[in-house]
């Protein structure tokens, strides 16, 4: 799990990576793949966690480390990963959740 924490960087929804931040990420050799993960939260509501990771498996592990942005607003700790998709390449299987995801500011 320590390797996961080091190699996978949680990206908080409110944080938008700028070009300068991306240059810094490249400088420090951070993972280049970006995932969006649908999770169950401690509050029992679906939530979204954005993650940078080298693999989907690492993204799923990292998604459980931080707080998720909940459907309906607010945050809550993630308790279970439902699905992780590669951002810009895949869609969530749950159409309702996918609509929630694409409605958020990028």
N, C-alpha and C positions, 0 to 999 in steps of 0.2 A: 504494500500500500504506500510506503514511503516513496518508492520509485514512481508510482502513479502521481503522487502529489507533486513531485519534482518535475516530471515530464509532461504532465497535463496541467494546463493553466485554465482555471475557471474564469469565464468571462461574464461579468455581471451585466445584465440586460441594459442597465443605464450607462454602461461604459461603451463608447464607440471608439474602436481603434482608428486613430488617424494615420496618415501616411508616415508621420514621424514615429509613431508607436510601432507601426509595422517594420520600419527600418531598424528600430531597437530590437524587435523580436528576432529579426534575421541576424542581427549582431550576436545575440545570445543563443542562437540556434534553437529557438522555441519551435514546438510542433507547427507545421504548416497547414494541417487539415483542421477545418472548423466544423463542429457538430452542434446541432440543436437537439436537446433531449427532453422528451416528455416524461415527467415523473409524477408519482403520487407524493403528496406532502403530508407532514404530520397533522395538518388540519383536515386531511381527507379530501382535498381538492387537487385537481390536476394542476401541474405547474411546468414551467419552462426553465431549463438551465442551458446556457450557451458555454461550450467547452472547446478549447484547442487541445488536440491530442494526436498522436501518431497513428492510432488505430481506434476502431469503434469500441473494442473491449476496454481500452484505456479511457475512452470518453465516458463509457457507462460507469466505470469505477469512479472517475472524477466527478461525475454529476451528483453523486451521493455525498460529496464533501461539503457543499455549500447550500445556500438558500436558493429556493426556486421562486420565480415570479409567478404568482398564482393566477389562474383564470378568474377574472373578476377583480383583480388588483391585490396588492399587498405581497408579502413574502412569507415563506415558511420553509423549514428544513425539508429537504427531499428524503424520502424513506425507501422508495423503490423506483427503479427505472422501468418505464413501460417501453420506450423506443427511443433510439438515437438515430438521427438522419444526418447525412453530410449536407451542410448548408449550400444552397444554390444548385444541388444536383438531385435531390430526392424530395419526396413528399411524405408527410405523416400518413399512416394508414387510416387514422381517425380523422375524417374530413372536417368535423367540427373543430378539433384541436388544430388542424392545419390552418383553418381560417383564422383562428386566434393568433397563431404564430405569424402569419403573413400580415396581419393587421397592425402588428407592433412596429414602432420606428426602427429602422436599421441603423 
